[in-house]
Amino acid sequence: MYTSQIPSVLPEDSFVVSYADDTYVALSGKDLPDLKHRLEQTMSTHNNYLGQIGMVTNVDKTELLYFSRQKIRGPTLTVNNKQVSPSETLKVLGVKFQPDLSWDTHIRETISRLRFIIKKLHFVKKYLTLPEMIKIVTSHFYSVLYYAAPVWLTSNTKSIHWKLLNSIHYRAMRAVIGDFYNQISRRDVDRIGQRSTPYQWMLYCNTKMAITLTNLGLSGPRLSDKLRKRCYVNDRMPGIGYFQDYSRLKIGRNSLVNRLPMLRKVKFQWTSGINNHTLRQNLKKLFFVKA
């Protein structure tokens, strides 16, 4: 109730994101001095409003980050007569943002946490069965690995990050099935563990995002280059595209992927993205389990 009016109080050219008592304000511009002036005015308006409702800004917890394609040295801000210097990263609900949106810091910190979890998986493997281990790794490992994945795990993820994420994924699955000396191939690990790789999870998140946008009546996103490579057009039936999946791995219980066939058919328009009117109907009618 206290913070619900903040977006309406701040200037119209500011973008406000709030979650509980955490508020993030973003402004864009090409001139740093002008941007600094607008930021300080916005913070002043914010502080005045908080003073009217009996609250105050904690300047010590206030962070500042300049997003830019090139490395820049942004100016400091004056908030409540205190200086706020730019940071190298900004943590928003557990996700580490960097000025160039490269996600190096977030991915490496996530992998560091996952390595600690894998040590625990090695310990509990002695006392639990395979189905129990799969439940544990789903709850305690993949919940950390795929946290906020649609934000930082995209088709633009660097190749070195894909290698790190795939490596940590297979280390966890080998701990689950008890292959501590890498004697089982990755294909067999996939077959036994029945869990998706980070790349498959990225495709799954992109698909769900497209379905959500379609349900909201918005235009769906264009197919990514990596997803487009796995599709081909049927010359005999223009407008019909085929997406071929090379695995039967499950991502989660009762999820859409559990019911996908080896060969699936989705209708879409290559020029304007996914068709708004036919996507959901085709997902219901044409997705079937291959006998």
Protein Blocks (a to p, Z undefined) as FASTA:
>chain_A
ZZmmmmmmmcfkbccddehjbccdddddfbfklmmmmmmmmmmmmmmmmmmnopacdfkl
pccddddfbdcddddddeehiacdddfbdceehiacdfklnommmmmmmmmmmmmmmmmm
mmmmmmpcfklmmmmmmmmmmmmmmgoklmmmcfkbcfklmmmmmmmmmmmmmmmnopan
opacfklmmmmnopacfklmmmmmmmmmmmmmmmnopacddddfklmmmgccdfklghia
cdddfbfbdfbghiaklmpcfbdcddddfknopafklmmmmmmmmgccdZZ
